[in-house]
């Protein structure tokens, strides 16, 4: 049996009872005051997050800030069957199956993305509609208007992230680029990270691969 389960907010999925499992209830998108004391306890080398993609990102951010990414593995029980994290990394969305995997599965390091405002991206980041110039590493990904931009960690063993840029308004297929960083300069627009809009419009934004991976549990138990 592994570590600690954080049940995040009122919308967290109901978990089956597991004997000997330590469960702590915290708020939505828990921060420093709630998470850091738990991470500081002896022997915490695995954390399972039950909640939204944004809840997972909040906990992972605390691991990054406390320099524990390399020491603590992470499991995830998604609250939303449409979770981008679950879809990307092929995680179960049934709470019982997701918890069983999170507690007993194998660790599989996956890319962790950061942004230049100090946040992390564990699932999906979006802009749109937007007008500007974007680069993925040295390649031009956009020059002009786009209906949408979607950025996710790369699940195919690439350099770090995948960006899909849809330029047209009707029946346009997205152009897909991969790289370690996606940089956008634009007419002020609001990025959305793991379902959470940034508090203000920005003229510049970057998502890039962090130097350490997220030690996500997603292998078969």
Secondary structure, 3 states (H helix, E strand, C coil): CCCEEEEECCCCCCCCCCCCCEEEEECCCCCHHHHHHHHCCCCCCEEEEEECHHHHHHHHHHHHHCCCCCCCEEEEEECCCCCHHHHHHCCCCCHHHHHHHHHHCCEEEECCEEECCCCEECCEEEECCEEEEEEECCEEEEEEEECEEEEEECCCCCCCEEEEEECCCCCCCCEEEEECEEEEEEEEECCEECCEECCCCEEEEEEEECCCCEEEECCCC
